[in-house]
């Protein structure tokens, strides 16, 4: 472990001077990007951040005050597994690759670039949120998410530099040149070009979009390319925190809304400074549907080829008995002739949908916890996940209209009901109107409940961010 190196790492950069020089050349460009597109207005503040100092489960995180530009972004791979074998596909049982096989070079580069592109994109989307944080505790969590997304970018750039030569170096540069939402140089995936300009968006993003990231990383952690597998396994340890920020954040919004509903005996909590449940449901509908698109088409030859080659597997491949997936079928509802019909899809062609199944089940567990808050408050209202067919831009349901229950509806019905299902301009303006910075100790904005506990044993009112002014 080279913790004191210019680039902290456990990949022995000292023994590979060519790679080290290449990464040290890329590092200033990364810092330039961070200063241009990272959290605006807080770069000189000291933030109580977690930094990776080990890849061992017992001690991979160190907490201390750090100025974000001084954060020790590094390259860390999970410990290797001796004699690891490819666990699925046509190459099942073969030794895992320590180098990129020439026949899969293009596909692997595409997978790594796509994953890498999401990391700086989310930092860019969240660039201005610090100005309106509902508490110092939340402000710190935003920055923790931001610096770890930056480190995940480093992880993908390491793979590009190490295994893809000049092509990889050019791809690494382009990761710093695209911009979220930019008309000319947008990020690769749609959800990462959506505005994330208020904290309800941020909590929904970290709940649903970062959870998509979890399942993409779980699938890549099964990869036959061992460095990719080990890199993504370590990234998963940090991704868990991002999802908890979202899940607990929405839970606190729901808790505060329930309090206001009971206190005022009124469902319309907007006039009491809260976010009403229908608005929360609309945001939920939007981010679940945008994040569902990230898994790709339901019937995918690309996904089948990735699986067959051993490049990208299923979530926890060891839980399946058939690692070839050549014989089975997946029962899918597909649109045909203006109707929805049941069809059997060859299993390998349904790999995106299998991963999406696990994702949606995981999201449902979070929504159940939010509903528990409403139940315990004595309220009959409930939040729900929309159907996976709702508001899709990618896949077999795109170009068609479905209501949140998944029922096929006409364009006329969609246009009439859309404002009941998705956030309107007025909804967004209302939520943005609640967003004011709260920087005092023990203070939390009125639209969200206080957190249950602080960070790393510290009290909630701990000075997690030391402002310079």
C-alpha positions, 0 to 999 in steps of 0.5 A: 500500500503506497499511501504516501505516494503522490497518487495513493494506491495499492497497485504498485505504481512505483514499479511501473514508472511509465504508468505512474508518469501517465497518471501524474500527467493526468492528475493536474487535469483532474484537479482543474476539472474538480476546481471548475466543476466540483462543489462551488464555493466550498473548496477552501473549507475544512470538511470532516471526510472519510478517506480510503487508507486500506482495502481491508474490511476492518479499516479502509476508512479514515476520518479527518478534516480535509480541504476537498482539493487536498483529498487523497484521491487514490487507486485501490483494488480489492484483494485478489483471489488466488487462482480466480476463475471466470464464473459464467458464460462460454469461458466459465472455469477458465482462469480470470484474465489479468490482461485484456483479451484482444478479442474483447478489447472494444467491448471492455473499453466501452463498459469501463468508459460508460461506468467512468463517465457517470462519476464526474457527471454526478459531481457536475450535477450536484455542483451548486447544492452546497449553497442550499444545504438543509444542515451542516450534516447534510452539507458534509454528506454531499461533499463525501459523495462528491469526493468518492465519485471523484475517486471512482473516476480515478479507478476507471481512469487507472484501468484505461491507462493501464490496459488500453494504451493510447486509446485508453489515455484519450478516453481518460481525457474525454472523461474530463471534457464532457459535461453534464447537460451540455448540448454539445458534449453531454454525458453518455447516459441520459439520467446524468444529464438531468438537472439535480438542482434541489435537495429532493432531487439529490436524495432521489438521485442518490436513492435511485440512480446511485442504486443503479450504480450499485447493480452495474458494479455488482455485475462488473465485479463478476467480470472475467477481467480480474483488475476490473472485478477487483476495482469495482468490488472496492468501489461498492464499499463506498457506493453503499454510503451514497445510497444511504444518503438518499434513502435516509434523506427521503425518509427524513423528508417523509417524516417531516411531511407526516409530522406537519400533516398530523400537526395541522390535520391537513394533507396540503403541507405546502402552506406549512413549509413542507413537501406534500406527499404527491410531490414526493411521489412525482419526484420518485416517479421521475427518478425511478424511471430515469434510473431504470433506463440506465440498465439498457434495453430489455432484450439486448444482444450486447448484454448477451454477448457480454455475458457469453464472453464473461465480461459482465455477469449477473448480480451475485452470479454464485447464487445461480445454478446455471452459469451458462444460461443457454437453455433457460428463458425469461418471461417478459411482457412485450408490446406487440401490435398495440397490445402487451403480450407475454413472451419467452425470451432466451435467457442471455438476451434478458440479462439487463432485465434480470439485473433490473429485477434485482434493482427494483426489488431493492428499491421496493425495500427502501419505499417500504421503509418510507411507508413504515414511517407513514404507517407509524404516524397513523396515516393511510397515505402510501408511496409506491414505485411506478411500473418499470414501463412508465416514462421510459426513453430506452428499451421496448417500452420507449415511444409508448405511453403507460400510466404509473401502474403500467397500463397502456394509455393513449397520448391524449390520456398521457397529456391530460394526466402527466402533471399528476404523475411527474413534477411540473415546473410549478412543483420544481419551483415550489421545492426550490423555493424551500431550499435555503442554506442552514449553517447553524449548529443544531439547526435543520431546515423546516421541510426535513426532519433532523438525522437520527445520528451523526457521522462516525460516532459524532453528534448530529450538531458536530461541526462537520464543515468548518467554513472559512467565512 
